[in-house]
Amino acid sequence: MSDDIAFRIQLGLILPKLKEKLAPSLTEIVTELVHIVNAGSLEEDSETDLGPVKEIMMKDLEIFLDKEILPVVEASLKKDEPVVEEAEPEVEEAEGSTEESSE
């Protein structure tokens, strides 16, 4: 896929859907994380550095995609693929076990 098409898909399709469907929930999660980070900080007057919060969220999003989203998508893609039947190995195994027992 060309970079131009990927960029257009990202801006025109993916980002608007993420904003619509995930922004409120992610904002809530990030806000909670910021409060947790601030509670563990020794310096109460200092500004919150959102860099570490972003790193945590990016890692968690990657784990979430890898464990929850992509396996579901992959499974649905496999359901759509035509099933290729293999030769019947059970018949061969049955013949082999009959020969062994007659020895």
C-alpha positions as CSV (number, residue, x, y, z in Angstrom):
1,M,0.0,0.0,0.0
2,S,1.4,3.4,-0.9
3,D,2.2,5.8,1.9
4,D,-0.2,8.4,0.5
5,I,-3.1,5.9,0.5
6,A,-2.2,4.7,4.0
7,F,-2.0,8.3,5.3
8,R,-5.4,9.1,3.8
9,I,-7.0,6.0,5.4
10,Q,-5.4,6.9,8.7
11,L,-6.7,10.5,8.6
12,G,-10.0,9.9,6.9
13,L,-11.2,6.6,8.4
14,I,-9.2,5.4,11.4
15,L,-8.6,8.6,13.4
16,P,-12.2,9.9,13.2
17,K,-13.5,6.5,14.3
18,L,-11.0,6.4,17.2
19,K,-12.1,9.9,18.2
20,E,-15.8,9.0,18.0
21,K,-15.7,5.6,19.7
22,L,-12.6,5.6,22.0
23,A,-11.7,9.2,22.9
24,P,-14.1,9.5,25.9
25,S,-13.1,6.1,27.4
26,L,-9.4,6.6,26.8
27,T,-9.5,10.1,28.3
28,E,-11.0,8.6,31.4
29,I,-8.4,5.9,31.6
30,V,-5.5,8.3,31.0
31,T,-6.9,10.8,33.6
32,E,-7.1,8.0,36.1
33,L,-3.5,6.9,35.3
34,V,-2.3,10.5,35.7
35,H,-3.9,10.7,39.1
36,I,-2.1,7.4,40.1
37,V,1.2,8.7,38.8
38,N,0.7,12.0,40.7
39,A,-0.2,10.2,43.9
40,G,3.1,8.4,43.8
41,S,5.1,11.5,43.1
42,L,7.1,13.1,45.9
43,E,6.9,16.5,44.3
44,E,3.4,17.8,44.7
45,D,4.0,21.2,43.1
46,S,5.7,20.0,40.0
47,E,3.9,19.7,36.6
48,T,2.9,16.2,35.5
49,D,5.2,14.8,32.8
50,L,2.8,13.1,30.4
51,G,5.7,11.4,28.6
52,P,5.7,8.3,30.9
53,V,1.9,8.2,30.9
54,K,2.0,8.1,27.1
55,E,4.6,5.3,27.2
56,I,2.5,3.2,29.5
57,M,-0.6,3.7,27.5
58,M,1.1,2.9,24.2
59,K,2.5,-0.3,25.6
60,D,-0.9,-1.2,27.1
61,L,-2.6,-0.5,23.8
62,E,-0.2,-2.7,22.0
63,I,-0.7,-5.6,24.4
64,F,-4.5,-5.0,24.2
65,L,-4.4,-5.2,20.4
66,D,-2.2,-8.3,20.4
67,K,-4.2,-10.2,23.0
68,E,-7.8,-9.0,22.5
69,I,-8.4,-7.5,19.1
70,L,-6.1,-9.1,16.6
71,P,-6.8,-12.7,17.6
72,V,-10.6,-12.1,17.1
73,V,-10.0,-10.5,13.7
74,E,-7.6,-13.3,12.6
75,A,-10.1,-15.9,13.7
76,S,-12.9,-14.2,11.6
77,L,-10.6,-14.1,8.6
78,K,-9.8,-17.8,8.9
79,K,-13.6,-18.5,9.0
80,D,-13.9,-16.7,5.7
81,E,-11.1,-18.7,4.0
82,P,-12.2,-21.8,2.1
83,V,-11.4,-25.0,3.9
84,V,-9.0,-27.3,2.0
85,E,-9.5,-30.9,2.9
86,E,-6.4,-33.0,3.2
87,A,-6.0,-36.7,2.3
88,E,-7.5,-39.0,4.9
89,P,-4.5,-39.7,7.2
90,E,-6.7,-41.8,9.5
91,V,-7.0,-44.6,6.9
92,E,-3.2,-44.8,6.5
93,E,-2.8,-44.9,10.3
94,A,-5.4,-47.6,10.6
95,E,-3.7,-49.7,8.0
96,G,-0.3,-49.2,9.7
97,S,-1.6,-50.3,13.1
98,T,-3.2,-53.5,11.6
99,E,0.1,-54.5,10.1
100,E,1.9,-54.0,13.4
101,S,-0.6,-56.2,15.3
102,S,-0.3,-59.1,12.8
103,E,3.5,-59.2,13.3
